[in-house]
């Protein structure tokens, strides 16, 4: 299955394991709740989906790479304990609490959360000395005498042996204690995540035309060459920062993330072309509705790769405006709930303290997405700026100003989106470019929300066919075949 399907399996399991009868007893007893094992190649997002599930379900997270642990840190250290039975006194050796289980209790104390995930990565790479204790842990959920608290689900992960020289095959005894989920790289599943995290348009448009470059591991005379989903995501992040700082993105930088020489060379060439298109096509003019005849003629006659890049450039600019509006809506929705409490008489300082505590709780666990973190920070910034205000009318006035600015930004984004469709209609008509444009807006998390709220006549006009997505895949497949023919 792909990473999105694996995430849903994890969510379903968490719900099933936490389900209880009317007396509060779990429907599936703790001892029958098998730990999950996410098996898949490196860099496809196994750790990321665990964090996402914890954030979405509002539960705790304790995460460890088990390869960093010795038998002593995982199991605990021996200590001498004095005991007596009737008239007999004696000393026995017991183990102190495992660092791993102790951390679970620390999180429970710090956050007040009684349910969560204990995530252990690379469990098929444990040392020989730790292996017997790990088998006991997977079966009985204990290290030594200390058990994982009820309400906490064990999720583990590892790589197949062909990807990790330290990994080893589990025997049947071990597998029979795990709920195994096998995950394969899948570009479309990754793209749905990429669209929600503002992955750079150059990366997305490159991979749209060259899907075979999304994930690969090859043995060559120069050693192992590989490209992973994590590599593309991290490269995208550093590209955005370099562009913001005015630092050039070159082949050397790209090769630090895309560790396959052929793919890194190809993307470096594409990125240079992408930037040339950004300049040549005068993107702001197109979105302002004032493209000139020369640009329209070039766009209509451009080869497939260039048209795909142009669509990506246009969408990237529009999506940037759209996502800003949607994020502001989310921030305002959270803020208005808190302001209602203030209006009803609750002290604003108490509201700030409570919201700050919630924010820091999830931040310490490392489960907050970038968007969620920004939402908390934006809301807290507004509340703190009015902490000393005794006039709720002034607070409401400032909130209304945020809403007015958001509506103005939404109208501007809507106009740019209309201009994008007008350009596409004029240059490409109802061809394959329109299929790609409408599909991208449909699968985009922010664009789909924006259009459902603010509308877009051209989008609705072209989105009446249920086969748009299949047509897009067919178009891109032909485009990649053409690219491969031209590069041989």
Secondary structure, 3 states (H helix, E strand, C coil): CCHHHHHHHHHHHHHHHHCECCCCCECCCHHHCCEEEEEECCCCCHHHHHHHHHHHHCCEEEEEEHHHCCHHHHHCCEEEEEEEECCEEEEEEEECCCHHHHHHHHHHHHHCCCCEEEEEECHHHCCHHHHHHHHHHHHHCEECCEECCCCEEEEEEECCCCCCCCCCCCCHHHHCCEEEEEECCCHHHHHHHHHHCCCCHHHHHHHHHCHHHCCEEEEECCEEEEECHHHHHHHHHHHHHHHHHCCCCCHHHHHCCCECHHHHHHHHHHHHHHHHHHHHCCHHHHHCCCCCHHHHHHHHHCCHHHHHHHHHHHHHHHHHHHHHHHHHHHHHHHHHHHHHHHHCCCCHHHHHHHHHHHHHHHHHHCCCCHHHHHHHHHHHHHHHHCCCCCCHHHHHHHHHHHHHHHHHHHHHHHHHHHHHHHHHHHHHCCCHHHHHHHHHHHHCHHHHHHHHHHCCHHHHHHCCCCCHHHHHHHHHHHHHHHHHHHHC
